[in-house]
Amino acid sequence: MTVMKKILVATEKPFSKETTNYMLDAAKALNVEVQLLEKYGSREELYTALKDAEGLIVRSDKIDQVAIDTAPKLEVIVRGGAGYDNIDCAYAKEKGIVVMNTPGQNSNAVAELTFGLLFMMTRKKFSGKQGFEISGKKLGILGYGNVGRRIANYALGFNMEVSAFDIFLKPGQTGNEGVAYCPSVKELFASSQVISLNIPATEETKKSIGYDLMMSMPKNAVIINTARKEVIHEEELAKVLSERKDLYYVSDVAPTNAQELLEEFGDQVFFTAKKLGAQTEEANFNAGKAALEQAAKYLNEKIADFQVNK
């Protein structure tokens, strides 16, 4: 009799009930056992549950060296979503643990949220004040992965002029006839009335969006951040907002100085109550399903399609 590998689904902010029911029902067919640890109240609960886990699925849960060291059997960690800076990937690699994400599963949800936030700010938070239209305006996409490409498609439908910059992107590789390649971040900001941030928080990108870039944007500029708060230089953002009353910043994750910004620049900023990019029924299910299938595939076949710590 084959012993099934055990996958722990540890989520302080759980997947939907539909998603976890699917995981539990699908586990046997995937030749794995699924254990749920939802809304756990302490790190100790997580550490205890990890002791006999061979696979781990998380959302935004922090998996650091301590957590990894409490899991001697752990072979694979899958982040149900695109970003994975909540996982110590380098240490996992040292321990021989594969880390994967589930790219593309949340893309549509994030892209739709981007335009929801954009419309809210261009229409002055629906306050009745005069706003401006996005048709004919220039949109710059910083980070042209799955989300960035979906945003580009929607923007073209709204008759926007679209350009993109990505460190992995080369001329002629935008994959869309209507999207122009931009050779630098500096040029992208200087030429775009609207900027969509879709980059990870790395040592290179943290605080990379600063005073000079933001100040270079045209009149009635809007910056939409559905990525990570760390990519914005928060102190310099405050300076920009004080000097540019026509610049608006809206984010899917509140900056550290959110209260200060809201009190001083309330009409120019907006932050969601919590990170909402993946908060749709469809994205929640897609990410959970993909995470389970990827974890099972690795445990049973040692295939890591989306490994991020090679």
PyMOL commands that set and color helices and strands:
alter all, ss='L'
color gray80, all
select helices_A, chain A and resi 17-26+43-50+65-69+89-94+107-122+124-126+146-157+185-191+211-215+229-231+234-243+258-268+281-301
alter helices_A, ss='H'
color red, helices_A
select strands_A, chain A and resi 5-11+32-38+55-58+76-79+98-101+138-142+161-165+179-181+194-197+221-225+247-251+269-271
alter strands_A, ss='S'
color yellow, strands_A
deselect
rebuild
show_as cartoon
